[in-house]
Amino acid sequence: MGQPLQRINMFDTAVFCIRINGKLSERWSEYFGAQSMSVEEDEPGLFTTLLISEPVDQAALVGMINCLNGMGLPLVSVECVPTVGYQRVPTENHPSEQDDA
């Protein structure tokens, strides 16, 4: 049986795998705050760039996607990467921690 999916919300941070069409220079890694960045050549002359983000919340993720869009780089996919031993640190007045009762 596969691993259970990690539940996230708008406020928790998560690690994301972002794939874009095109070849992005390694110098952009720091700009996007990527843990890692690699370029794959799918076919001769056709490249896909893979960014693995630092833990970010949904607002930061949208900012990254908007920046890539502004650069004219087509988005292929965005995937939440499961993290081993994930544990969210509770914060005061966090909407996901309010009791339903």
Secondary structure, DSSP 8 states (H G I E B T S, - for coil): ---------SSS-BEEEEEEES---TTHHHHTTEEEEEEEEEETTEEEEEEEE-SB-HHHHHHHHHHHHHTT--EEEEEEE--TT------TT-GGGS---
